[in-house]
Amino acid sequence: MKKYSWIAAAMTVCVWVALAQRPKQVDDNALKSAAKEGDEWLTYGRDYGETHYSPLKQIDVSNVKRLGLAWSWETESPSGGRVEGTPLFSNGILYGSLAWDVLFAVDARTGKMKWRWDPEIPRQHISQICCGPVNRGVALYKGKVYAGLLDGRLVALDQQTGKLVWEVQTLEDPGAIITGAVRVVKGKVIVGNSGAEQAVRGHFSAYDAETGKMAWRFYTVPGDPSKPFEHPEMAMAAKTWTGEWWKMGGGGTPWDAMAYDPDADILYVGTGNGGPWSHVYRSPGGGDNLFLASVVAVKPETGKMVWYFQETPGDDWDFTSVQPMILADMAINGRQRKVLMHAPKNGFFYVLDRITGEFISGDKYAKRVTWAKGLDSKGRPIEAKGNRAALDQAVIISPGPGGAHNWQPMSYSPLTGLVYIPGQESSYTYRLASAFTYNRGTRNMGMQGGLGPRLPNGQTAPPPPEPPAATPAREPEGAETQPQATGGFLVAWDPKTEKERWRLTGAGGLNGGGGTLATAGNLLFHGPVAYNAETGEKLWETDLGGTNVTPISYSLDGKQYVTLFARNYPNNRLFTFVLDGNQPIPPVPAENTAK
Ligand code: CA
């Protein structure tokens, strides 16, 4: 008897050792516990709450000056695109996406490429598309790597080999593309679409991670009300539209932000601007136009809506609400709240109750916000008089279509209680086009100026000229009392008080763009620069030569690393830093600046 229990114990130990040595798999449990486990970076925002916060603290305010390059990898990113991706880290390997949806795996110990997969996107396909051939990242789940592609495919690759396992076409409209990172929730891959400038109809959908079979689709704007609606939420949304919007797409493309609360089992998705931009051409009798520029909360198993919150009713300014959002728990006015925090393009920082969708608070996080005077007690904007373009009147509005915050992820440190928003002050002259005809598959703005067609080389052509308006453009009422737009900023925002703790400003951008990373070492990384997260004091900085993307942090063989993309194509590199790293930063080749 004794002998048998000894054997059983030995067998248990063997199984335990085997399990410990088997590569860790990214499954539901791993994704759920990511918020507490600091070693890996398993999903776009590191955890389901999308905090972009690392609990690692080997690198901290006292030693960050010793940070140096461990290695860098020449990505040979295809020309004509920008790199906006946040890589993932699991089991010693970094996974990610480059321009034109080239996906890769790199050994994080050596910086050597493990595999590379090029979907060979037809370059012509996106010649009309607004935002360049970018891809913000991949998802990992049970041995596969998932990505949405510019040509509308959702693909699953074998995590070990980079070989295609399955692919499925997710788009309906020839003007639509995919640029956002996909996420995996409860065995389903969630993917949105992009292209509201083409006036395509927005939707996000769930596909079975194993088979690629579609489970559900949530449209963000209603279709033809004379036909049965695809899902019940569309009947309610259709009451907020006028005219014949369904003959165009309507917009609302959810091209970036998602977050998931596993306890409440609610998936949150941010939706895009109206398509066409102009409210009068899109919905001539007015209306809020649900679910444009909103946060939509749904059940991940069915896609059934739990609540919605619209941030910019009747959008007229390309004010998307797809900017990355963050879930956190905090005490506000003495009450513990489960909140969703959001800094969309429109310049207001929102704190919502993420269980009910109730508006808790909101205030301007950009200095210059002229389109609205503020938010009412329900969070609805109080629009400034004269803030919408008319045929005989162009208007100058802050922020402009780039938004006070765009795709660059913000981060949240539970240590400081602050949200770190990489944003910009801007303004833009909105001129209504003198006439508007919808053309499926092409730019459909309803506004003059702004974005011309994208050329095959990836550059944007100037818009077709129109005769100048009879009266000069003017600003809305109250604009004269606001500070001038001054370019890029990095603000540390206290969501409990809706006040800034500190703010850094830089003309034309700060640290070359990209999102932020907060760490338990009380650091804030923005590009290859580290700040004291509490005070904003700059503690470490290096020049990587060109634009920078969003840093991540992870632990490998007992050491904490910080990894980020930098430099434009074709010399885009993945840089990895560690304490006492001693590799020299490779010089920027001459052609990097020439192109
Ligand atoms: Ca847009």
Residues whose N, C-alpha, C, O or C-beta is under 5 A from the ligand:
A	BS01	CA	A196 N273 D318
